[in-house]
Amino acid sequence: MAVLSRPPPRAAGRHARTGRAAAALLVLERPGRAWAALLVGIALVWVALQRVTLGLRPTFLGKDYAQLALDPFHPSADNPVGHRLLAPLVSWAMGLRGPYLLYMNLLATVVLLGAVYLWFRGRGHAPTWAVYGASIAALSMVALTTLHYGGYPDAFTYLLVFGAWLVRRHPAAAAALFLAAMLAHESALFLAPWLGIEIARATGGAHRGWRAAAAVGAAVVAFSAARVALEAWHPGVSYTFRFYATPLLHDPLHWFRESAGSRGLGIAAAFDLYWLFPALAAARMWVRGHRADAVVLLMPVACALAQLVIAYDTTRMATLAFPSVLLGAEYLLRVDGWAARRWALPLALANFFLPQVNVAMGIVDRMGR
């Protein structure tokens, strides 16, 4: 019976290689898991740069972010991102001013990947699967936007959103990080319903929902007040509440039609094959009777796609659904749902070789080498 239960030679070899990799990572963790996470983040950035080219100078809106990092308190009148204050402000405070904002963004990317690694390890995953989980962020537009488009602080925003979710058992801390995420990029506001529900679930369920609503509501009110003040202080900045809302008064589907060009490709490009993780995770939860969990898991997808009603930067908008992708992957790998551990590595390999594109305003931009 022992012989019959032994894995075939190829499987044994694969498990042996996985075991050696896990042992090497455990050795790496001995000085401290945080240091290991930092090295994993750096290594995954290098891997990601085999998929897309590195943006060595500010480009497109990155030029405006870099200009804001020179003096975040006095944006030029024609700077469209003058109210997306936080990332340039942090970079300025670190002494990384102007185009040196790229280094702050790179650091934020490494920290985000390290944080995902630590979260997977904290959920009981072996080091190799924790690296895999972090690689989902590294090899999708969660990190690739910041790496390829010089000056874009998207990874910084996602780090703050992820942090707000991680501390959801502490509503005040979650609200503070969520406020920071919105000050980095207003699109984070669309995740407010999902984060509120997650805080309520983490702090005791529906009977404590008022605490979650109060925390998220306070963050939204504070953000709205800050934006009103910033728009009054710097009236020439383009991307304001009025900029997004005015076309909708005349045509509620204005922005949705603007994003029509290659919309499907733009949404798919945010995660490519990794979209399978939330889809299969939610399906497994649903068939096993955990329907509320399935709905909450997919909420970030709905929240992210709701942005298409007000703007048209399709791929970057869809990337805001990253919590669904990471949570779906963690769930499937932890329970080995749909035999995920058998196909997860081939999926990552296939995804790596898919041409990476970004769709904005209907324009398809190839990001690879």
ABEGO torsion letter per residue (X at the ends): XAAAABBBAAAAAAAAAAAAAAAAAAAAAAAEAAAAAAAAAAAAAAAAAAABBBBABBBEAAAAAAAAAABAABBBAABAAAABAAAAAAAAAAGBBEAAAAAAAAAAAAAAAAAAAAAAAAAGBBAAAAAAAAAAAAABAAAAAAAABBGBAAAAAAAAAAAAAAAAABAAAAAAAAAAAAAABAAAAAAAAAAAAAAAAAAGEAAAAAAAAAAAAAAAAAAAAAAAAAAAABAABABBAAAAAAAAAABAAAAAAAAABGAAAAAAAAAEAAAAAAAAAAAAAAAAGBAAAAAAAAAAAAAAAAAAAABABAAAAAAAAAAAAAAAAAAAAAAGBGGAAAAAAAAAAAAAABBBBBBBGGBBBBABX
